Amino acid sequence: MIEMMKNYLPNLRNWVRKHTLKFIVICFFFLTTAIVLWPTIHVTIPVGSVGILYRPLWGGTDLYTVLPEGIRLKWPWDSVTQYDTTIQQKVVSIDVLTKDLLKSKLTVSYQFKVYEENIPMLHKYVGSSYVSKFVEPSIIASVRDAIGKLSSTDAFTLDIAAVQSAIRKGSDLSIINSISPPGIDDVRLVRIVGIEFQDFSFPKEVEDAISQKMVESAKAQSYPFILEAERSEATRKEIEAEGIRKFQDIIRPGLSDSYLRWRGIEATQKLAESSNSKMVLFGQGPTGLPLIMGDMDKTPINSNKSGK
């Protein structure tokens, strides 16, 4: 065995010496080819996306291969279409007609997601423009159908969550019925995650009428409170008047002429002790009470001066 190895190694070295140049040329050729063809033999799948292979030489769209994220190799003649697998959101403005034939504009935000395992069928039978072809038309049709069953008053004042849920379910069913692959029933390709009403508007004349109606309704609802407040105020005044009457009935027996005269003299004495100028006038007779006039030290201003 050792003798065989001794005889084989020299032969191997001789073979390598003879074919070294060929080996270098072949390696250089493959390396150059890889560098030149690199853009066409690889594809980078970003985060949240997958790739669908189209093999023109082997049956077209590959329905069994979904390329995951990262760098993936392919034949130069194959092509890869990328699909976003995250939850996507779109906004659409829709002209809707209510049950009572009132036209309005509704802005709807909807979220959707593709089923990753069924993307090859979505690519083959619908294409990458599936949103504009089927998803958005299904949303618009479901919104118009749901709003068309409600009056203008109920359309945006009832349980909005229930209306949105009905639209989402209707859109899901419409998408299933519209883009099921031939020969396959109930295949889910796209799922509607959520529906939200962002804004709605009526014609200006209708909006003005609704605003006026709401103002009048608020006024009408406030009248009972106003009447209740007035009744409370009337009751308060009645109680106050009754209290004044009872007070007068109680103090009337003690209001003699002598008492009133004494109180008047006492008030006159206190006013006389103040520093400002005043004039005190006494009424006629023994029961006359004093009348005090203050600020008498101010010089009156005459409009007509003598000597002018």
C-alpha positions in Angstrom: 0.0 0.0 0.0 2.8 2.4 0.9 4.6 1.5 -2.4 1.4 2.3 -4.3 1.1 5.7 -2.6 4.8 6.4 -3.4 4.1 5.7 -7.1 0.8 7.7 -7.1 2.0 10.9 -5.6 4.6 11.7 -8.2 2.1 11.0 -10.9 -0.4 13.4 -9.2 2.2 16.1 -9.0 3.0 15.7 -12.6 -0.7 15.9 -13.5 -1.2 19.1 -11.5 1.9 20.7 -13.1 0.5 19.9 -16.5 -3.1 21.2 -15.9 -2.4 24.1 -13.5 -2.9 26.7 -16.2 -6.1 25.0 -17.4 -7.4 24.9 -13.8 -6.7 28.6 -13.3 -8.4 29.5 -16.6 -11.5 27.5 -15.8 -11.7 29.0 -12.3 -11.3 32.5 -13.7 -14.0 31.8 -16.3 -16.5 30.7 -13.7 -15.7 33.6 -11.4 -16.0 36.1 -14.2 -19.3 34.6 -15.3 -20.7 34.6 -11.8 -19.7 38.3 -11.4 -21.3 39.3 -14.7 -24.4 37.2 -14.2 -24.8 37.9 -10.4 -27.6 40.5 -10.9 -29.6 38.0 -12.9 -29.0 34.9 -10.8 -29.9 36.2 -7.4 -32.8 38.2 -5.9 -33.0 39.8 -2.4 -36.4 39.4 -0.7 -36.9 42.1 1.9 -38.4 41.7 5.4 -42.2 41.1 5.3 -42.2 39.9 1.7 -42.0 36.7 -0.3 -41.0 35.9 -3.9 -42.9 33.9 -6.5 -40.9 32.2 -9.3 -41.8 32.3 -12.9 -40.0 29.6 -14.9 -40.5 30.2 -18.6 -38.7 27.0 -19.6 -40.4 24.7 -17.0 -44.1 25.3 -16.8 -44.4 29.0 -16.0 -45.5 30.1 -12.5 -44.2 27.7 -9.8 -47.2 27.0 -7.6 -45.3 25.1 -5.0 -42.4 27.4 -4.2 -42.5 30.5 -2.1 -39.1 32.3 -1.7 -38.7 33.5 1.9 -36.8 36.6 3.0 -33.1 36.9 2.2 -30.8 36.4 -0.8 -32.1 33.6 -3.1 -30.4 32.1 -6.2 -32.2 31.4 -9.5 -31.6 30.7 -13.1 -30.8 33.8 -15.2 -34.0 33.3 -17.3 -36.3 32.9 -14.3 -38.1 36.0 -12.9 -39.3 36.7 -9.3 -42.3 38.8 -8.3 -42.4 40.0 -4.8 -45.5 40.3 -2.6 -45.9 42.1 0.6 -47.1 39.7 3.4 -47.6 42.4 6.1 -51.0 43.9 7.0 -51.5 46.7 4.4 -53.8 49.7 4.7 -55.5 51.7 2.0 -57.9 54.7 2.0 -60.7 55.2 -0.5 -63.4 57.8 -0.9 -66.8 56.4 -1.9 -70.0 58.1 -3.1 -72.8 56.4 -1.3 -76.6 56.6 -1.5 -78.7 56.0 1.7 -82.1 54.3 1.8 -83.9 57.7 1.6 -81.8 58.6 -1.5 -79.5 61.0 0.2 -76.1 61.2 -1.5 -73.0 61.5 0.6 -69.3 60.9 0.4 -67.7 58.4 2.8 -63.9 58.0 3.4 -63.1 54.4 4.3 -59.8 53.0 5.6 -59.4 49.3 5.1 -56.7 46.8 6.1 -56.0 43.6 4.3 -53.5 40.7 4.2 -52.6 38.0 1.7 -52.5 34.4 2.6 -48.8 33.6 2.3 -49.2 29.9 1.3 -51.7 30.8 -1.5 -49.7 33.7 -3.0 -48.6 31.6 -6.0 -52.2 31.0 -7.0 -53.0 34.7 -6.4 -50.1 35.6 -8.8 -51.1 33.1 -11.4 -54.8 33.8 -11.5 -55.0 37.5 -10.5 -51.6 39.1 -10.7 -49.8 41.7 -8.6 -52.5 44.3 -9.2 -55.0 42.4 -7.2 -55.8 45.4 -5.0 -57.2 47.6 -7.8 -58.8 44.6 -9.6 -60.7 42.9 -6.8 -60.0 44.1 -3.2 -60.9 47.8 -3.6 -64.0 47.1 -5.8 -65.2 44.6 -3.3 -64.8 47.1 -0.5 -66.7 49.8 -2.5 -69.5 47.4 -3.3 -69.9 46.2 0.3 -69.9 49.8 1.6 -72.6 50.9 -0.8 -74.7 47.8 -0.1 -74.5 48.3 3.7 -75.2 52.0 3.7 -77.9 51.7 1.1 -80.0 49.6 3.6 -79.9 52.5 6.2 -81.6 55.8 6.3 -79.5 59.0 6.3 -80.2 59.4 10.0 -79.3 55.8 10.9 -76.3 55.3 8.6 -73.9 57.2 10.8 -75.7 57.2 14.2 -76.4 53.5 14.7 -73.8 51.1 16.0 -70.9 52.0 13.7 -68.9 48.9 14.8 -71.7 46.6 13.6 -71.9 48.4 10.2 -68.1 48.1 9.8 -68.2 44.4 10.7 -70.9 43.8 8.2 -68.9 45.5 5.5 -65.8 43.5 6.3 -67.7 40.2 6.2 -69.3 41.2 2.9 -66.0 42.2 1.4 -64.4 38.9 2.4 -67.2 36.9 0.9 -67.1 38.9 -2.3 -63.4 38.4 -2.7 -63.7 34.7 -2.2 -66.4 34.4 -4.8 -64.6 36.7 -7.3 -61.0 35.3 -7.4 -61.3 31.6 -6.6 -59.0 29.7 -8.9 -60.7 27.5 -11.5 -61.8 24.2 -10.2 -61.1 25.2 -6.5 -63.8 26.4 -4.2 -63.5 28.6 -1.1 -59.8 29.3 -1.4 -58.8 32.3 0.6 -56.3 34.5 -1.2 -56.8 37.8 0.5 -58.3 38.5 3.9 -59.9 41.9 5.0 -58.6 42.6 8.5 -60.6 45.7 9.3 -62.8 48.5 8.1 -62.9 52.0 9.6 -65.0 55.0 8.7 -62.7 58.1 8.7 -65.0 60.8 7.4 -68.3 61.4 5.8 -70.0 64.5 4.4 -73.4 65.4 3.1 -74.2 68.1 0.5 -73.8 71.6 2.0 -77.6 72.3 2.0 -78.2 69.0 3.9 -75.4 69.7 6.4 -76.9 73.1 7.1 -80.3 71.7 7.6 -79.0 68.9 9.9 -77.0 71.5 11.9 -80.1 73.7 12.3 -82.2 70.7 13.3 -79.6 69.7 16.0 -79.6 73.3 17.3 -83.4 73.4 17.5 -83.5 70.0 19.1 -81.0 71.1 21.7 -83.0 74.2 22.5 -86.2 72.1 22.8 -84.4 69.7 25.2 -83.2 72.7 27.3 -86.8 74.1 27.8 -87.8 71.6 30.6 -84.7 72.6 32.6 -85.4 76.3 32.0 -89.0 75.9 33.2 -87.8 73.9 36.2 -85.4 76.7 37.1 -88.2 79.3 36.8 -90.4 77.2 39.1 -87.6 76.9 41.6 -87.1 80.6 41.5 -90.8 81.3 42.0 -90.9 79.0 44.9 -87.8 80.7 46.4 -89.4 84.1 46.0 -92.6 82.8 47.6 -90.7 81.5 50.6 -88.8 84.7 50.9 -92.0 86.8 50.8 -93.5 84.5 53.4 -90.5 85.0 55.6 -90.6 88.8 55.2 -94.3 88.8 56.1 -93.7 86.7 59.2 -90.8 89.0 60.2 -93.1 92.1 59.9 -95.8 90.4 61.9 -93.3 89.6 64.7 -91.7 93.1 64.9 -94.8 95.2 64.3 -96.1 95.2 67.9 -92.7 96.6 69.1 -92.5 99.5 66.6 -93.8 102.3 68.8 -93.3 106.0 68.1 -91.0 106.3 71.1 -88.8 103.5 69.9 -88.5 104.9 66.4 -87.7 108.4 67.7 -85.0 106.9 69.9 -83.5 105.0 67.0 -83.5 108.2 64.9 -81.8 110.2 67.5 -79.2 107.5 68.0 -78.4 107.4 64.2 -78.2 111.3 64.1 -75.7 111.3 67.0 -73.4 108.8 65.3 -73.5 110.7 62.0 -72.8 114.0 63.8 -69.6 112.5 65.1 -68.2 111.8 61.7 -65.7 114.3 60.2 -67.4 115.1 56.8 -69.8 118.0 56.4 -73.5 117.3 56.5 -76.9 119.0 56.9 -79.5 117.6 59.3 -83.2 118.4 58.7 -85.8 117.5 61.3 -89.4 116.9 60.4 -92.2 118.9 61.8 -94.0 117.8 65.0 -92.9 115.7 67.9 -92.6 112.5 65.7 -90.5 114.0 62.9 -87.4 112.0 62.2 -84.1 113.6 61.1 -83.1 113.7 57.4 -79.3 113.7 56.9 -77.7 115.2 53.7 -73.9 114.7 53.3 -71.0 116.1 51.2 -72.2 119.7 51.9 -68.6 121.0 52.0 -68.3 120.6 48.2 -68.6 123.9 46.2 -71.4 123.7 43.7 -70.6 124.5 40.1 -72.8 127.2 38.6 -73.3 127.1 34.9 -73.9 130.9 34.7 -71.4 133.1 36.5 -72.1 136.7 37.2 -70.1 139.5 35.6 -69.5 137.7 32.4 
